[in-house]
């Protein structure tokens, strides 16, 4: 599978269907696999944070999550086929697992009431999915060993981690080798979406790669992120001008 280099990270040139197939193939293997979902802000941050760049570089699948990544690949003359949003990847994976009645999942992250509601919604929408367990993301450092042991005992095939980026990527990189899951995916605010606690943009905005703009207008959600996004765009143009 080919990749495009965007600043300091390599992004897989995959469609949603190809990403799902890669995830299913990972589940057929005994070794753990890490899937990361960087958007433009995370890609820019990785350029300033070598440890994060290393985590993203070592991941088995790096999906093009966000319009900024898609646009950057086009500016660089090596376009990815489409945006593969992390929330959509996780949801589609649940759908396929439910249809095939294979694999178990564990949800780690978000507030206690949110992750509990997300599990409830998954059971309603995807009855063929086995829920190995769940835990909120507000655990203290001294509670982490017991949490890790409980996940290991649950023996999930897929571990969804919603601790926010880059904390979730660091956490998965550290614990995936020993936790027992075959597939670990950092999913950001996906549990809020599954729990109906966070409304996504209208379909037209998502399809037009304008979800980010819709959120700024409606919620002011990414207001503080605009400077990094602008810096990301300038850095990408600089990469293109340098021919690398």
PyMOL commands that set and color helices and strands:
alter all, ss='L'
color gray80, all
select helices_A, chain A and resi 16-27+40-48+50-58+67-75+86-100+112-125+141-154+167-179+190-194+203-207+211-219+223-242
alter helices_A, ss='H'
color red, helices_A
select strands_A, chain A and resi 3-6+9-12+33-36+61-62+104-109+130-135+158-162+183-186
alter strands_A, ss='S'
color yellow, strands_A
deselect
rebuild
show_as cartoon
